[in-house]
Amino acid sequence: MTGVDVQSPLLGETTCRSLMQQLQKIWDEVGENDEERDKMLLQLEQECLNVYKRKVEQAAKSRAHLLQSLADAKLEFSTLLASLGEKSFVGIPEKTSGTIKEQLAAIAPALQQLWKQKEERIKEFSDVQTQIQKIRGEIAGSNEQAGGQLAVDESDLSLKKLDEFHDHLQELQHEKSERLNKVLEFVNIVHDICAVLGIDFYSTVTEVHPSLNDATSIQSKSISNDTLARLAKTVLALKEAKKQRLQKVHTF
């Protein structure tokens, strides 16, 4: 029996045709009848079809996965644009074309840039909202900012919404400034009357709120409604005491 050469003399590698030729040669040498040959050829054809079928199914699943990835990427792109309040984006062409992989490759850099822009925008929102919460806490006389990181509504990160927060912050900063001026005005009045009456100024303002005492390490003075009300009450009480003292002096 001669040896079986499964190499194609032209291609230098195994091919289906060369293998079939070798099989036919072996059958001839063995003396395989036509019925057995047909049966084996039918079996080979079925096995070949099964291999192709599996490969087609795998390729179809891979294509479906890529299409889903592309659809997810496009949806993510649209969602990011909407949350940032943008109608278009220069980083990607309006119409994508080419293979699925080419489209995925085209949209990837744009998504990365949008995510970076979103992270920066979230930080801007967080910063301004933290300042707003801090001033609100000062006005309310509470420590609202102690709750930790503020939750930013990521559904609307538009510049328009950010401007609204900045406008609100400016209003609160203006109110804070007015309240601080009022507090200092009251404190000066308390200081002057205490000096006239010979009352200890520091202990008087400390009773109202410790932050009003410049001798303490507290840097930020209380501007809450309660502090303003207590200061106003203290001023009235001191003015009444001064009035009574003057009346006694005139009596003598």
BALOBA-1460 file (C-alpha; in Angstrom, 3 decimals):
// residues 252
<rec num="1" residu="m" x="0.000" y="0.000" z="0.000"/>
<rec num="2" residu="t" x="1.381" y="3.399" z="-0.881"/>
<rec num="3" residu="g" x="1.605" y="6.168" z="1.738"/>
<rec num="4" residu="v" x="-1.197" y="8.729" z="2.037"/>
<rec num="5" residu="d" x="-0.153" y="12.254" z="1.029"/>
<rec num="6" residu="v" x="-2.657" y="14.782" z="2.280"/>
<rec num="7" residu="q" x="-0.721" y="17.779" z="1.063"/>
<rec num="8" residu="s" x="-1.880" y="19.620" z="-2.021"/>
<rec num="9" residu="p" x="0.982" y="19.583" z="-4.527"/>
<rec num="10" residu="l" x="0.002" y="23.059" z="-5.686"/>
<rec num="11" residu="l" x="-0.907" y="24.792" z="-2.413"/>
<rec num="12" residu="g" x="1.467" y="22.941" z="-0.120"/>
<rec num="13" residu="e" x="-1.296" y="22.507" z="2.469"/>
<rec num="14" residu="t" x="-4.235" y="20.241" z="3.248"/>
<rec num="15" residu="t" x="-7.464" y="21.052" z="1.386"/>
<rec num="16" residu="c" x="-10.859" y="19.379" z="1.161"/>
<rec num="17" residu="r" x="-10.167" y="18.504" z="-2.466"/>
<rec num="18" residu="s" x="-6.808" y="16.923" z="-1.712"/>
<rec num="19" residu="l" x="-8.281" y="14.959" z="1.163"/>
<rec num="20" residu="m" x="-11.113" y="13.701" z="-1.058"/>
<rec num="21" residu="q" x="-8.598" y="12.592" z="-3.644"/>
<rec num="22" residu="q" x="-6.645" y="10.706" z="-1.016"/>
<rec num="23" residu="l" x="-9.871" y="9.105" z="0.257"/>
<rec num="24" residu="q" x="-10.856" y="8.013" z="-3.243"/>
<rec num="25" residu="k" x="-7.388" y="6.527" z="-3.703"/>
<rec num="26" residu="i" x="-7.658" y="4.585" z="-0.464"/>
<rec num="27" residu="w" x="-11.094" y="3.306" z="-1.400"/>
<rec num="28" residu="d" x="-9.771" y="2.131" z="-4.733"/>
<rec num="29" residu="e" x="-6.918" y="0.287" z="-3.054"/>
<rec num="30" residu="v" x="-9.219" y="-1.256" z="-0.454"/>
<rec num="31" residu="g" x="-11.902" y="-2.113" z="-3.000"/>
<rec num="32" residu="e" x="-14.738" y="-0.263" z="-1.282"/>
<rec num="33" residu="n" x="-18.052" y="-0.749" z="-3.132"/>
<rec num="34" residu="d" x="-20.141" y="2.142" z="-4.446"/>
<rec num="35" residu="e" x="-22.858" y="1.764" z="-1.793"/>
<rec num="36" residu="e" x="-20.382" y="2.137" z="1.057"/>
<rec num="37" residu="r" x="-18.695" y="5.003" z="-0.723"/>
<rec num="38" residu="d" x="-21.992" y="6.867" z="-1.147"/>
<rec num="39" residu="k" x="-22.855" y="6.248" z="2.484"/>
<rec num="40" residu="m" x="-19.509" y="7.643" z="3.669"/>
<rec num="41" residu="l" x="-19.747" y="10.602" z="1.295"/>
<rec num="42" residu="l" x="-23.219" y="11.394" z="2.618"/>
<rec num="43" residu="q" x="-21.908" y="11.193" z="6.176"/>
<rec num="44" residu="l" x="-19.001" y="13.482" z="5.281"/>
<rec num="45" residu="e" x="-21.380" y="15.977" z="3.688"/>
<rec num="46" residu="q" x="-23.598" y="15.974" z="6.786"/>
<rec num="47" residu="e" x="-20.614" y="16.473" z="9.111"/>
<rec num="48" residu="c" x="-19.379" y="19.287" z="6.900"/>
<rec num="49" residu="l" x="-22.808" y="20.915" z="6.971"/>
<rec num="50" residu="n" x="-22.895" y="20.627" z="10.753"/>
<rec num="51" residu="v" x="-19.521" y="22.347" z="11.022"/>
<rec num="52" residu="y" x="-20.655" y="25.177" z="8.725"/>
<rec num="53" residu="k" x="-23.923" y="25.457" z="10.634"/>
<rec num="54" residu="r" x="-22.109" y="25.851" z="13.968"/>
<rec num="55" residu="k" x="-19.805" y="28.452" z="12.493"/>
<rec num="56" residu="v" x="-22.718" y="30.383" z="10.999"/>
<rec num="57" residu="e" x="-24.560" y="30.289" z="14.335"/>
<rec num="58" residu="q" x="-21.451" y="31.539" z="16.138"/>
<rec num="59" residu="a" x="-20.979" y="34.298" z="13.584"/>
<rec num="60" residu="a" x="-24.664" y="35.273" z="13.873"/>
<rec num="61" residu="k" x="-24.397" y="35.446" z="17.678"/>
<rec num="62" residu="s" x="-21.255" y="37.556" z="17.385"/>
<rec num="63" residu="r" x="-23.001" y="39.902" z="14.928"/>
<rec num="64" residu="a" x="-26.039" y="40.161" z="17.237"/>
<rec num="65" residu="h" x="-23.762" y="40.989" z="20.164"/>
<rec num="66" residu="l" x="-21.982" y="43.675" z="18.149"/>
<rec num="67" residu="l" x="-25.288" y="45.133" z="16.950"/>
<rec num="68" residu="q" x="-26.536" y="45.262" z="20.542"/>
<rec num="69" residu="s" x="-23.292" y="46.922" z="21.618"/>
<rec num="70" residu="l" x="-23.709" y="49.485" z="18.835"/>
<rec num="71" residu="a" x="-27.338" y="50.112" z="19.794"/>
<rec num="72" residu="d" x="-26.328" y="50.499" z="23.457"/>
<rec num="73" residu="a" x="-23.544" y="52.881" z="22.483"/>
<rec num="74" residu="k" x="-25.906" y="55.022" z="20.401"/>
<rec num="75" residu="l" x="-28.466" y="55.076" z="23.220"/>
<rec num="76" residu="e" x="-25.764" y="55.981" z="25.736"/>
<rec num="77" residu="f" x="-24.577" y="58.728" z="23.388"/>
<rec num="78" residu="s" x="-28.103" y="60.160" z="23.080"/>
<rec num="79" residu="t" x="-28.666" y="59.917" z="26.848"/>
<rec num="80" residu="l" x="-25.404" y="61.736" z="27.587"/>
<rec num="81" residu="l" x="-26.249" y="64.483" z="25.096"/>
<rec num="82" residu="a" x="-29.692" y="64.896" z="26.655"/>
<rec num="83" residu="s" x="-28.390" y="65.025" z="30.229"/>
<rec num="84" residu="l" x="-25.781" y="67.625" z="29.253"/>
<rec num="85" residu="g" x="-28.435" y="69.643" z="27.440"/>
<rec num="86" residu="e" x="-26.612" y="69.360" z="24.124"/>
<rec num="87" residu="k" x="-28.426" y="68.903" z="20.804"/>
<rec num="88" residu="s" x="-25.389" y="67.840" z="18.802"/>
<rec num="89" residu="f" x="-21.769" y="66.888" z="19.232"/>
<rec num="90" residu="v" x="-18.895" y="67.753" z="16.908"/>
<rec num="91" residu="g" x="-16.917" y="64.682" z="17.904"/>
<rec num="92" residu="i" x="-18.996" y="62.288" z="15.801"/>
<rec num="93" residu="p" x="-20.448" y="62.560" z="12.252"/>
<rec num="94" residu="e" x="-24.182" y="62.998" z="11.976"/>
<rec num="95" residu="k" x="-24.488" y="59.857" z="9.847"/>
<rec num="96" residu="t" x="-22.436" y="56.789" z="10.691"/>
<rec num="97" residu="s" x="-21.663" y="54.212" z="8.022"/>
<rec num="98" residu="g" x="-19.367" y="51.263" z="7.418"/>
<rec num="99" residu="t" x="-19.169" y="47.931" z="9.171"/>
<rec num="100" residu="i" x="-20.487" y="47.389" z="12.680"/>
<rec num="101" residu="k" x="-16.972" y="47.356" z="14.104"/>
<rec num="102" residu="e" x="-16.095" y="50.551" z="12.231"/>
<rec num="103" residu="q" x="-19.178" y="52.276" z="13.657"/>
<rec num="104" residu="l" x="-18.302" y="51.105" z="17.166"/>
<rec num="105" residu="a" x="-14.758" y="52.378" z="16.738"/>
<rec num="106" residu="a" x="-16.098" y="55.733" z="15.481"/>
<rec num="107" residu="i" x="-18.434" y="56.329" z="18.422"/>
<rec num="108" residu="a" x="-16.066" y="55.157" z="21.187"/>
<rec num="109" residu="p" x="-13.896" y="58.344" z="21.369"/>
<rec num="110" residu="a" x="-17.008" y="60.540" z="21.377"/>
<rec num="111" residu="l" x="-18.509" y="58.549" z="24.262"/>
<rec num="112" residu="q" x="-15.280" y="58.823" z="26.208"/>
<rec num="113" residu="q" x="-15.205" y="62.591" z="25.704"/>
<rec num="114" residu="l" x="-18.862" y="62.946" z="26.717"/>
<rec num="115" residu="w" x="-18.301" y="60.894" z="29.871"/>
<rec num="116" residu="k" x="-15.380" y="63.139" z="30.784"/>
<rec num="117" residu="q" x="-17.541" y="66.202" z="30.165"/>
<rec num="118" residu="k" x="-20.303" y="64.688" z="32.300"/>
<rec num="119" residu="e" x="-17.925" y="64.020" z="35.205"/>
<rec num="120" residu="e" x="-16.676" y="67.621" z="35.056"/>
<rec num="121" residu="r" x="-20.237" y="68.938" z="34.926"/>
<rec num="122" residu="i" x="-21.263" y="66.790" z="37.916"/>
<rec num="123" residu="k" x="-18.373" y="68.280" z="39.901"/>
<rec num="124" residu="e" x="-19.533" y="71.799" z="39.003"/>
<rec num="125" residu="f" x="-23.066" y="70.982" z="40.135"/>
<rec num="126" residu="s" x="-21.807" y="69.371" z="43.328"/>
<rec num="127" residu="d" x="-19.648" y="72.392" z="44.177"/>
<rec num="128" residu="v" x="-22.408" y="74.972" z="43.702"/>
<rec num="129" residu="q" x="-25.029" y="72.844" z="45.480"/>
<rec num="130" residu="t" x="-22.655" y="72.330" z="48.409"/>
<rec num="131" residu="q" x="-22.216" y="76.092" z="48.729"/>
<rec num="132" residu="i" x="-25.986" y="76.577" z="48.551"/>
<rec num="133" residu="q" x="-26.580" y="73.961" z="51.231"/>
<rec num="134" residu="k" x="-23.902" y="75.501" z="53.449"/>
<rec num="135" residu="i" x="-25.460" y="78.981" z="53.337"/>
<rec num="136" residu="r" x="-28.939" y="77.522" z="53.861"/>
<rec num="137" residu="g" x="-27.596" y="75.768" z="56.931"/>
<rec num="138" residu="e" x="-26.091" y="79.027" z="58.219"/>
<rec num="139" residu="i" x="-29.403" y="80.842" z="57.733"/>
<rec num="140" residu="a" x="-31.371" y="78.029" z="59.338"/>
<rec num="141" residu="g" x="-28.880" y="77.767" z="62.175"/>
<rec num="142" residu="s" x="-28.174" y="74.113" z="61.395"/>
<rec num="143" residu="n" x="-25.310" y="72.176" z="59.909"/>
<rec num="144" residu="e" x="-26.967" y="70.776" z="56.789"/>
<rec num="145" residu="q" x="-23.660" y="70.332" z="54.958"/>
<rec num="146" residu="a" x="-22.575" y="67.695" z="57.466"/>
<rec num="147" residu="g" x="-24.597" y="65.058" z="55.629"/>
<rec num="148" residu="g" x="-21.734" y="64.239" z="53.242"/>
<rec num="149" residu="q" x="-21.600" y="64.282" z="49.467"/>
<rec num="150" residu="l" x="-24.659" y="65.791" z="47.836"/>
<rec num="151" residu="a" x="-26.563" y="63.695" z="45.313"/>
<rec num="152" residu="v" x="-26.548" y="65.411" z="41.930"/>
<rec num="153" residu="d" x="-29.512" y="64.904" z="39.602"/>
<rec num="154" residu="e" x="-27.714" y="63.501" z="36.560"/>
<rec num="155" residu="s" x="-30.826" y="63.648" z="34.380"/>
<rec num="156" residu="d" x="-30.364" y="67.397" z="33.885"/>
<rec num="157" residu="l" x="-26.772" y="68.602" z="33.783"/>
<rec num="158" residu="s" x="-27.420" y="71.358" z="31.273"/>
<rec num="159" residu="l" x="-25.667" y="74.712" z="31.446"/>
<rec num="160" residu="k" x="-29.090" y="76.315" z="31.826"/>
<rec num="161" residu="k" x="-29.724" y="74.330" z="35.007"/>
<rec num="162" residu="l" x="-26.221" y="75.102" z="36.259"/>
<rec num="163" residu="d" x="-26.828" y="78.821" z="35.693"/>
<rec num="164" residu="e" x="-30.035" y="78.546" z="37.739"/>
<rec num="165" residu="f" x="-28.062" y="77.115" z="40.648"/>
<rec num="166" residu="h" x="-25.439" y="79.861" z="40.317"/>
<rec num="167" residu="d" x="-28.162" y="82.523" z="40.307"/>
<rec num="168" residu="h" x="-29.687" y="80.997" z="43.440"/>
<rec num="169" residu="l" x="-26.252" y="80.894" z="45.075"/>
<rec num="170" residu="q" x="-25.729" y="84.584" z="44.325"/>
<rec num="171" residu="e" x="-29.093" y="85.389" z="45.909"/>
<rec num="172" residu="l" x="-28.159" y="83.439" z="49.028"/>
<rec num="173" residu="q" x="-24.717" y="85.064" z="49.159"/>
<rec num="174" residu="h" x="-26.392" y="88.469" z="48.975"/>
<rec num="175" residu="e" x="-28.796" y="87.495" z="51.749"/>
<rec num="176" residu="k" x="-25.888" y="86.184" z="53.810"/>
<rec num="177" residu="s" x="-24.051" y="89.478" z="53.368"/>
<rec num="178" residu="e" x="-27.101" y="91.474" z="54.468"/>
<rec num="179" residu="r" x="-27.613" y="89.229" z="57.485"/>
<rec num="180" residu="l" x="-23.966" y="89.544" z="58.469"/>
<rec num="181" residu="n" x="-24.169" y="93.327" z="58.249"/>
<rec num="182" residu="k" x="-27.277" y="93.251" z="60.429"/>
<rec num="183" residu="v" x="-25.544" y="91.007" z="62.965"/>
<rec num="184" residu="l" x="-22.520" y="93.321" z="63.096"/>
<rec num="185" residu="e" x="-24.824" y="96.317" z="63.462"/>
<rec num="186" residu="f" x="-26.540" y="94.688" z="66.439"/>
<rec num="187" residu="v" x="-23.181" y="93.638" z="67.941"/>
<rec num="188" residu="n" x="-21.861" y="97.218" z="67.692"/>
<rec num="189" residu="i" x="-24.978" y="98.501" z="69.428"/>
<rec num="190" residu="v" x="-24.564" y="95.901" z="72.162"/>
<rec num="191" residu="h" x="-20.906" y="96.876" z="72.512"/>
<rec num="192" residu="d" x="-21.686" y="100.583" z="72.866"/>
<rec num="193" residu="i" x="-24.482" y="100.096" z="75.401"/>
<rec num="194" residu="c" x="-22.420" y="97.598" z="77.415"/>
<rec num="195" residu="a" x="-19.624" y="100.155" z="77.566"/>
<rec num="196" residu="v" x="-22.043" y="102.782" z="78.875"/>
<rec num="197" residu="l" x="-23.632" y="100.476" z="81.429"/>
<rec num="198" residu="g" x="-20.377" y="98.866" z="82.489"/>
<rec num="199" residu="i" x="-21.595" y="95.407" z="81.473"/>
<rec num="200" residu="d" x="-19.181" y="92.774" z="80.173"/>
<rec num="201" residu="f" x="-19.636" y="92.829" z="76.401"/>
<rec num="202" residu="y" x="-18.069" y="89.452" z="75.628"/>
<rec num="203" residu="s" x="-20.190" y="87.500" z="78.066"/>
<rec num="204" residu="t" x="-23.299" y="89.306" z="76.800"/>
<rec num="205" residu="v" x="-22.767" y="88.430" z="73.139"/>
<rec num="206" residu="t" x="-21.569" y="84.931" z="74.017"/>
<rec num="207" residu="e" x="-24.929" y="84.271" z="75.651"/>
<rec num="208" residu="v" x="-26.561" y="85.160" z="72.349"/>
<rec num="209" residu="h" x="-24.172" y="82.968" z="70.318"/>
<rec num="210" residu="p" x="-20.525" y="81.972" z="70.924"/>
<rec num="211" residu="s" x="-19.505" y="82.966" z="67.389"/>
<rec num="212" residu="l" x="-20.230" y="86.623" z="68.181"/>
<rec num="213" residu="n" x="-17.385" y="86.701" z="70.669"/>
<rec num="214" residu="d" x="-14.269" y="87.790" z="68.776"/>
<rec num="215" residu="a" x="-12.136" y="86.371" z="71.566"/>
<rec num="216" residu="t" x="-13.153" y="82.819" z="70.579"/>
<rec num="217" residu="s" x="-11.608" y="80.781" z="67.790"/>
<rec num="218" residu="i" x="-14.872" y="80.713" z="65.828"/>
<rec num="219" residu="q" x="-14.272" y="82.534" z="62.541"/>
<rec num="220" residu="s" x="-17.737" y="82.498" z="60.969"/>
<rec num="221" residu="k" x="-20.377" y="84.484" z="62.815"/>
<rec num="222" residu="s" x="-23.864" y="83.085" z="63.163"/>
<rec num="223" residu="i" x="-26.390" y="84.738" z="60.833"/>
<rec num="224" residu="s" x="-29.357" y="82.509" z="61.652"/>
<rec num="225" residu="n" x="-32.888" y="83.718" z="62.287"/>
<rec num="226" residu="d" x="-32.533" y="82.676" z="65.912"/>
<rec num="227" residu="t" x="-29.313" y="84.666" z="66.387"/>
<rec num="228" residu="l" x="-30.805" y="87.774" z="64.786"/>
<rec num="229" residu="a" x="-33.909" y="87.476" z="66.954"/>
<rec num="230" residu="r" x="-31.836" y="86.992" z="70.150"/>
<rec num="231" residu="l" x="-29.631" y="89.934" z="69.235"/>
<rec num="232" residu="a" x="-32.649" y="92.146" z="68.618"/>
<rec num="233" residu="k" x="-34.076" y="91.059" z="71.974"/>
<rec num="234" residu="t" x="-30.747" y="91.734" z="73.703"/>
<rec num="235" residu="v" x="-30.517" y="95.185" z="72.150"/>
<rec num="236" residu="l" x="-34.045" y="96.029" z="73.331"/>
<rec num="237" residu="a" x="-33.232" y="94.785" z="76.822"/>
<rec num="238" residu="l" x="-30.014" y="96.806" z="76.973"/>
<rec num="239" residu="k" x="-31.742" y="99.931" z="75.661"/>
<rec num="240" residu="e" x="-34.398" y="99.505" z="78.334"/>
<rec num="241" residu="a" x="-31.711" y="99.075" z="80.996"/>
<rec num="242" residu="k" x="-29.950" y="102.183" z="79.716"/>
<rec num="243" residu="k" x="-33.215" y="104.104" z="79.768"/>
<rec num="244" residu="q" x="-33.896" y="103.077" z="83.360"/>
<rec num="245" residu="r" x="-30.346" y="103.960" z="84.371"/>
<rec num="246" residu="l" x="-30.743" y="107.426" z="82.847"/>
<rec num="247" residu="q" x="-34.040" y="107.902" z="84.652"/>
<rec num="248" residu="k" x="-32.370" y="107.079" z="87.959"/>
<rec num="249" residu="v" x="-29.601" y="109.539" z="87.215"/>
<rec num="250" residu="h" x="-32.099" y="112.277" z="86.455"/>
<rec num="251" residu="t" x="-33.997" y="111.435" z="89.596"/>
<rec num="252" residu="f" x="-30.940" y="112.155" z="91.660"/>
